[in-house]
Amino acid sequence: MNRSSTHPIRTGPVWQAVPDDYRHDLAGMVRALGMEGRGDDARGRYLASLYALEWAFRRGVLEYRPNRDPGRWMLLLLDVGGARAGLAPDERLALTLDAFLARLATIDLPELARITRDVLVVGVARSLATTPALVEPLVGRMSVASVLYRLGVTSATGVFGDKHPQARHFRRVLRERVDDAWARELAHLGRRGPPNAQQLLAALPIAFDLCARTVRAALLRVGEDLAHVPFAVFYALVTDARRGGRVWLPADRYVEGGCYDRASFELTVGHTLELVRSRKRRHQRSSALSELGLSAIFPNSIARIDDWLERGAYPVFQLDAAPALASERDWYAWAVAQRVRIAAHHDRLVDAVTALDRAHQPRD
């Protein structure tokens, strides 16, 4: 074998080269993905899908690999993950692959980053007609743009039709393979009536801590804080999905009390953005608060939690019970104090679901 023609260390500078016009066009395409043809909660659905996959990978409740089209998979991460990490399109493309994946790890997607690197190594090796072992040492030092170039991604990819078809696919996998099993465990948990408040927060499929961090970051982008809003705002931002899911209609006890009322709730969660005078402000708030939409990914599980909130008594979440608390917003301080117990309840649910036979779960 002619080692000089196949070893990536010698051919690296050649196969890492990217034409300037390609990089420019690709940056324009990434910008377009973030602006064109989106519904109000599309970015939230994509982000929720990534977090749900991360949770499923990390906790062993699902097996999935984006092997079918690694270029489109990378575009999804560039678009949604890159935006969440605060990177401009040009910056996302100029980073080395390992640097970009490290940024994904900082926004709670470390397992996705690891799996993505493995998939891209295989994809680049295939494009070069060589083996992953020869390519692996250098792929991490390639720019993201050069990886996409080698995978055959063009500036037209993803601009027409469904922006991220893989996200739709793995949302379906999550609904079929995880939601039903998770909802069954919640039904078992609630067989004697609505569980306690700790167990209710533990029942959120991708874990309370992650949901809280995500919603808190969203509220901070519009000058608010999770510590200063009622539980109803948190739950709506975590679960509402106008497309493919449901919009929560809370009972009065969750939104009426003290100086707070239903109109305040509707405005805070973005249901009545027309009341915001500035068009730019409306767009910024809608984009910031369109977060997780778990009811579109786990409809049966979220329906169980909805039912508990409707039938149960949860003074810590209710505004009409505020006199019993130091403040009408103390639900979050209480939840932070209870986070270890909430996590333990969540772990028991995960253990029950992973104990089920997953022999027929699909791989992409």
N, C-alpha and C positions, 0 to 999 in steps of 0.2 A: 504494500500500500504506500502511496506517495504521501508521506506524513505532512509535507509542507502544504498540500492542497486540501487537507482535511482538518488539520488541528486548529481549533478556534483561536488560539493565542496568536497564530501567524495571519490568519485571514480576518481576525476581528475588526481592524480598522476599515476593511472593505465592506463587510456585511453590517456594520453599525452605521454606515453613512446614510444620511437622510437628505434628499433634495430640499433646498430652501422653500420652494413653492409648495411642496408637500406639507412641510411643517406649518406654513402660513395657512393653507387651506384647512388643515386639520384643526388648528386652533379656532378658526371660524366655525367649523362644524360642532366643536365642543361647546362653543358659546351658544349656537343655535339650539342644541339639545336642552340647554338650560332655560331657553326663552320661548320657543315656538311650540304651539299645538298642545299645551298642557292644560288639563283640568285643574281646578283649584287645589285639589289634594293629591295630584299625581306625584309630586316630589315626595310627599309624605308616604305614599304607598310604596314607592321604590325604596326609600330609606327604611321603612318598617320591614320590608322584605329582606333587606340585607341584615338587619338586626335579628330578625327571626331565624335566618339561616345561621348566623353566627352563634346564636343561642343553641340551635339544634345541633350544630357541629360540636360545640364545646361540651354540651351535656350528653352527647351520644344518642339523641332521640331520632336522628335522621342521617342517612348517608346520601350525599349528592356531590357530584363533581361537574363543573361547567366545561366539559371536554368538547362538547359539540361545536361550539363556535367561540374560541377563546378571545378573538378580536372584539366581538360584540360584548362579551362579558367584561372585558377591560374598559370598554366605553361606558358601561353602566357604572363601574367603580370610579372612572374619571369624572363622569357627570355628577353623580349623587355624592359619592364619597369625597371627591375633590372639592366640591362646593361646601360640604359640611366641614372639611378641614380648613376652609378659608383660603384656598389656593385659586389664583386666577388661571384661566385656561392655558395661557402661554407657560405659566410656571409649572402646571401639572405635566405638560409635555416635555419640558426641559429637564425635569428631575430624572435621576437614574431610577430604574425600576425599584431597586431596594429602598431608595429614599422615599419614593411615593408610597410603597407598601408600609414603610415605617410610620408614615403619617396616618395611614388607615388604622394601624394599631393604636394610635393615640386617640382615636375617636371610637374606641370600643369594638374594633373589628380585627383583632389580632389573628384569629383562626382563619378568617376569610383571607387575610393577607398571606398566610402561610400556604393555604391551598391554592391561591391564585398564582403564587410563584411557581409551584410545582406544575400547574397546568400550562403556564406560559413557557416554561422551559421545554416541555414536550412540544408545544406548538411551534416555537422557534426552531427546534431541532428538526421537526418535520419539514418546515419551509426550506431548510438548508440541506435536506436529504442526509442528515447525519444522526448521531445518537444523542440522547439527552445528557449522557455522561460527559461528552465532549463540549457541549454547549453550556452546561450548568455553571462552570466557574466564571463565565463572563456575562451571562444574561443579566445578572443583578446590576452590573455596571453600565448596561445599555441605557440610553435615554428611553423614556416612555414612548416618545415619538418613533424611535428606531424599532422598538418592539412592535408597535402597531404597523409600521411599514413592512416589517418582515411577515406579519400575520395577514397582510393583504387588505388591511382596512383602508378605505378611501374616504375622501371628504364627503361623499354622498351616502356613506353607510350610516343608517340610523336617522337620516333627515326625513325620509319619506316613510309613511306607514307607521307601524308601531315602533316607538322610539327604542324600547328595550323589551323585545319579545321574550328573552330569557327570564326576566323578572315575572312576567305573566305565567310562564311555565312553572317556575319553582314556587310561586304562590299557590298554584293548583296542587303541586306536590305536598306542600305544607298543609293545605286544607284537607287533602285526602288521607294523608299518612300521619299527621300529628294532631290536627284539630279534633277529629273524632275520638281519638284515644284520650286526649287531654280532657275533652268534655265529659267522657265517661268517668274519669277519675273525679272530676268536679261533682258529677251527679252522685257518686259514691260518698264524697265528702259531705254533701249537703242532704244526705238521705234522711236525717233527723231534723231538717230545717236549716235555715241560713246559718252558715258558720260565723265565727267571730271576726272582728275587724282585721286581725293579723292574718287569718287564713284567707280572707277576701283579697287583701293586697298580694298575698303569696300566690293566688290563683291566676294572676296576670301571666300569660304564657312566656313572655321573654324576660321576666323577673322585674320586681318592683324597682330595684336600684337603678337598672338601666333606663326604665321608663322615666323615673324621676330625674335622672341626669339629663335626658333628652328634652323633657318638657321644661326643665329649669333653664336650659340653654336657649330654648325657643323664646321663653318669656323674657329672658335677659336681653335678647335682641330687640325687643320692643319696649325696653325700659321698665320691665316688671320683674317679679320674683316669685318663684313657687312658694316661698315661705309666707307670702302675703296674699294668697288667693285661697278660696275655699277648695275643699276636696273635689267638688263638682267640676271645677275648671280643669284640674288635673285629669280626672277620669274622662272627660269629654275629649281633651286633646290627645289622650292616649288611644281612645277607642273609636272616635267618630270617623266615618268614611262616607262621604256623600256618594261616591261611586263604588259599587260592589259591596257596600256594608250598610251601616245604619247611623243615623244621627240620634244621640241620646236625648231623651226628653225627661229630665230629672223631676222627681216629686218635689213639691214646694219645700219640704223640710231640708232639702240640700241647697236651696238657692234663696230662701227667704228667711231673713233673720238679722237683727241688729241694723246696720246701715246698708246691708246688701240686699239685692232683690233680683228677680229673674231678668229684668232688663240689663242689669249690670253683668250678669252671667252671659247672656247672649252676646253682648258687645265684647266682653273679654275673650270669649272663645272664637270670635269672628263670625258668628251667625248673622250679625246685623252690621256688616261693614259699611253699608250704605250710609250709616249715621256718621262715619268718619268723613269729614269734609274734603280733605286732601286726597286726590286720586292716587298720588304717589304713596302717601301714607297707607291708604287702603291696600295697595299692591304689596307694600313691604310687610304689612301686618299679616296679610293672607299667606304670603310666601313663608314668613317666619313661623306661623302657627299651624300650618298644614303639616302635621308631624307624623304620627305613627299609624293611625287608621287601622288598629288591630281587628276591628270588626269585619274588615274585608278579607283578612287572612285567616282568622280563627272565629268565624261567625258563631259556631255552636258553643264554643267556650265563653265568648263574651256574652252571649245570650244567657248563659247560666249565671254569670256575675250580675248582669242586669236584673235578673229575677231576684237574686239575693238582696240587692239594693232596694228593690221595690217592696219586698215582703218583710225584710228584716229591720231591726232597730239598731242603728249605728250612731250613737250619740257623738262619738268622736268625729264623724263625717258630716253631721247635721248642723246647720246654722240655727235651727230652732232650739237646739240644745246648748247653744253657746254659753249661757250663764253658768253651766257646770264646768266650763273650761276657763283657763286664765285669759284666753283670747279666742275670738271666733275663728281665728286662723291656725289654731294650735294643732290641727290634725297632722301637719307636716312635721312639726317638732316631735310629736308623739311617734310618728312613723319612723323617724330617724332614730329615736331612742329604742324602738322595737325592731330595728333592722336585722339583728342577729336571729331573733325568733321568726321573723317573716321569712328570712332566707332558709331557715331550717324547715319550715312548713313547705316552702317551694321545693327544696331538695327531696322531700318525701314524695311529692307529686311527680317529680322527674324520675325518681327511682321506680315508682309504680309504672310509669309509662314505658321506661326503657326495659322493664322486665317482660314486656309483651314481646311476642314473636315478631321480629322485623325481617324475617328471611326474604320476604317478597318486596321489600322496599326497593324502588327503582334507582338505578344510577343513570346519570345523564349520558 
